[in-house]
Amino acid sequence: MKDWPELTQELAQLKRQGRFRQLKNIEKKEGPYVYVGGRRLLNLSSNDYLGLTTRLRLEEILAELASAPTGAGAARLLSGNHFWYEQVEELLAALFKRPALIFPSGYTANLGIISALCGRKDVIFADKLVHASIIDGARLSGAAFFRYPHLNYEALEELLKKHRFRYRRALIISESVFSMDGDKAQLAPLCELKERYEAFLLLDEAHALGVFGERGLGLSEEEERLSEVDLLLGTCGKALGSYGAFVVTSQTLKDYLINKARSFIFTTALPPFVLAVTKRALTLLPELKWEREKLRRLSRSLRAKLGLSPDDTPIVPVVVGSDEQALSLARRLEGLGYFAPAIRPPTVPPGTARLRISLTAAMEEEMLAPLVAEIRRFLAENS
Ligand SMILES: Cc1ncc(COP(=O)(O)O)c(C=O)c1O
């Protein structure tokens, strides 16, 4: 087979930079633990915040699916829109009190929503640290794209003032809990600015769904702004322990996306099984108050022990700087029985390589004690 020397060279360059990525074989999952290379490690790198991936009972879900097909067999607009879609979308509509539309995944949802709503005559404003799927969606749309410094809403307003009037539609995009920094957006200025400058607000609640809000609906629920967010994105592969994503929006926007979002239209529908898991998780979600409270306690306590600024999201970033340092800390923690791979550019900006410690309600505070001691030791040695 033909080789591609320039690709081999690029891979060699990644290896030299310490940025070569490799898949790790996760042999087994058991509560908050994973087995890697035959060793049991506390998994600090999942988004399974409520511990649902190993809590929802497969046998029960399978029993409900007795006569369901294994796959949807077609796109939703053809014959793939099976019974389970209606079940889950109705459940979402009842929870959020607005229509919902399921997408194949969070990545494809952002891609499809942004590129359907915005085109060359439009403008997008997004926080500097938003997820790759948002950046890719903005690029694909062909709209003008401005990024404001992280959480700086004065800078956002300056951009809106300067550029908004030259475009037809405007879309402001933020995550509610930031995936790599674990901090929260301020919804008050976002909602106020989107009103004042006649923009739509797309809020990606991927890391807040399940974690915040009385019924686990996210930060918009927690801050009583559910009805103000034009497009609320939730992912089912994180706290819900399933796969897929949804957007909660108006009926007009839902219809528009069904007609225009290419990542919704041109792909096979999710299998019934996946939606049955999502339904199970969503049914359970409002009740999981104890898990949400425990998660907050774990987060506050870990942050305090590591000397980080106080917050209560389940994502605790330990920024060490260079890629080598992040890799070295990850190796030391692995030696102690923790699975926390180093997060390096391009996932995070250069010079901010880190360990992204993500907590789950299946963990206990004692499990984290050796971790705290080792990180403190590492930071002291490298300060
Ligand atoms: C903020 C954010 N949005 C979207 C996604 C993509 O979601 P999915 O994994 O369902 O494709 C992620 C996943 O990491 C994310 O962190």
The ligand as an SDF file (V2000), in Angstrom:
LIG
                    3D

 16 16  0  0  0  0  0  0  0  0999 V2000
  -19.0020   21.7480   25.6150 C   0  0  0  0  0  0  0  0  0  0  0  0
  -19.1460   20.5500   24.7340 C   0  0  0  0  0  0  0  0  0  0  0  0
  -20.0300   20.5840   23.7260 N   0  0  0  0  0  0  0  0  0  0  0  0
  -20.1960   19.5220   22.9150 C   0  0  0  0  0  0  0  0  0  0  0  0
  -19.4790   18.3700   23.0830 C   0  0  0  0  0  0  0  0  0  0  0  0
  -19.6770   17.2160   22.1500 C   0  0  0  0  0  0  0  0  0  0  0  0
  -20.5720   16.3150   22.6730 O   0  0  0  0  0  0  0  0  0  0  0  0
  -20.5750   14.7860   22.1970 P   0  0  0  0  0  0  0  0  0  0  0  0
  -19.4970   14.1110   22.9620 O   0  0  0  0  0  0  0  0  0  0  0  0
  -21.9430   14.3040   22.5180 O   0  0  0  0  0  0  0  0  0  0  0  0
  -20.2950   14.7920   20.7250 O   0  0  0  0  0  0  0  0  0  0  0  0
  -18.5710   18.2700   24.1340 C   0  0  0  0  0  0  0  0  0  0  0  0
  -17.8320   17.0060   24.3230 C   0  0  0  0  0  0  0  0  0  0  0  0
  -16.7750   16.8870   24.8140 O   0  0  0  0  0  0  0  0  0  0  0  0
  -18.3860   19.3940   24.9790 C   0  0  0  0  0  0  0  0  0  0  0  0
  -17.4900   19.3710   25.9690 O   0  0  0  0  0  0  0  0  0  0  0  0
  1  2  1  0
  2  3  1  0
  2 15  2  0
  3  4  2  0
  4  5  1  0
  5  6  1  0
  5 12  2  0
  6  7  1  0
  7  8  1  0
  8  9  2  0
  8 10  1  0
  8 11  1  0
 12 13  1  0
 12 15  1  0
 13 14  2  0
 15 16  1  0
M  END
$$$$
